């Protein structure tokens, strides 16, 4: 397994963990947004630009969710 694959595994694992724990704290929403941004970067680095684009959008959606939850 090369460094890029390990980076992708880390990003996707972080997404899963943060998504599963989102109801516990709004900070996990921010963690999910960051993990999605890392997943997006991974997608672009490996040449799968549709994956990178969709993950980038998910990152923005999660960031918006974090902003809303942190202001409540």
N, C-alpha and C positions, 0 to 999 in steps of 0.2 A: 504494500500500500504506500503510495507516494504522499508527499506533503500536501498536495492539493486535495487528494481524497480525504486525508485526515482533517483538513480544514472544513471540508464539506460535511463530514460526519459530526464534527464539533458543532457546526452551525445548526444542522438539522436536529441534533440532540438537544441543544439549547432551546430551539423552537418548541419541541415537544414538552420539555420540562416546564418552561415558562407558561405555555398554553394550559397545561394541566393544573398549574398552581395560580392561575390568574384570579380566581375568586378569593384567594386568601389575602391578597394585597394588590393595590394598583401598581406597585413597583414591578410586579411580574408582567404587567402590560407593557411597561417600558422595556423590560428584558426581552419580551417577545418581539417588540419593534426592532430592537438592536439585533436580535438573532435573525430576524427576517432580512435586515439589511446585509448581514453577513452571508445569508443564503443567497441573496441577490448577487453579491460580489462573487460568490462561488460560481453561480450560474454563468455570469459573464466571463469569468476566468477560464472555465472549462469549455466555453464556446456555445453554451446552450442559452442563447439570448432570450428566447421566450420565457424560460424558467427565471432568468435574472430579472426580466421585466415584471413578471407577475409577483415575484417575491418583493421587488421594490415597491409595488403598489400595496401589497400586504403590510409592508413596513410603515407606509404612510397611514394606512387605516388603523393599525395598532397604535401608532403615535397619537393619532387623533383621539382614540379611545382612552389612552393614558391621560391626555390633557383634560378630557371631560371628567374622568374619574378623580383626578387629583384636585380639581376645582370644587368638587362636591363636598 
